[in-house]
């Protein structure tokens, strides 16, 4: 289902898309980098409006969002396409696909909101691939969700344009941003993108009051050096906020990096220790089921506050978002 795109302008014989920081110039009859926007007779169309490739009811912890209504369910949707070309993408079968490659289900915004309610989900998440690839759809759906008192979530690479972020902000409750590395070289060589726009958008989301959590997938030999980790931790602690949950996730071989070994757990633990020493209050270890790094502990006294088993909340010991042991206020939306 196609729909006229938002955020574009005519520049000479071409159309300039403004939905993400690629800002593609698209000739008549051609598509942008993401393969989801096409110049059809001098009008830019979103080709995948309401075209869902993936639909699931997920625990909110799977996003991962550990401090946003813990233990609730989120109606989760993905489409096709991406504005990155990550060599290690675990969802490459949809992110690198074209509409002609994969069957999709047409799911208008009204139906998506209806299903969110029917499945007793507290929120709706756009995930699995980059949500700005169907920006018009997420925007229309988010407006309806807000009216229905349903929370909204982006799981994103953070590469949306300033204009797109400004438009969606009033209707976006939470986001997990995948901060893939801390060098322009990493972004260029592994993602075919740039770092700075992601850093800018993380700061903008934080300043605009969107509930923010950040994930860093640590890939051995690529972004796991002590210098890499120091720069990331410094950015989070000094330029974002010490109360923003930070997730260090274990890499598993996939796609074009299937020769790289999984991240050593010691590397993840080292990153966590560095972040906590820098003042970050909530630092998690992901993709290591059963590790204590999945749990939420008080940043003051180390009291166990939320115990998790994978994506499942086993026990919550919070009392009015305060540590029951020392009374420290805990930064959780609940």
Buried (B, 14 or more C-beta within 10 A) or exposed (E): EBBEBBBBEEEEEBBBBBBBBBBBBBEEEBBBBBBBBBBBEEEBBBBBBBBBBBBBEBBBBBBBBBBBBBBBBBBBBBBBBBBBBBBBBBBBBBBBBBBEEBEBEEBBBEBBBBBBEEEEBBBBBBBBBBBBBBBBBBBBBBBBBBEEEBBBBBBBBBBBBEEBBEBBBEBBBBBBBBBBBBBEEBBEEBBBBBBEBBBBBBBBBBEEEBBBBBBBBBBBEBBBEEEBBBBBBBBBBEEBBBBBBBBBBBBBBBBBBEEBEEBEBEBBBBBBEBBBEBEBBBBBBBBBEEBBBBBBBBBBEEBBBBBBEEBEBEEBBBEEBBBEBEEBEBBBEE
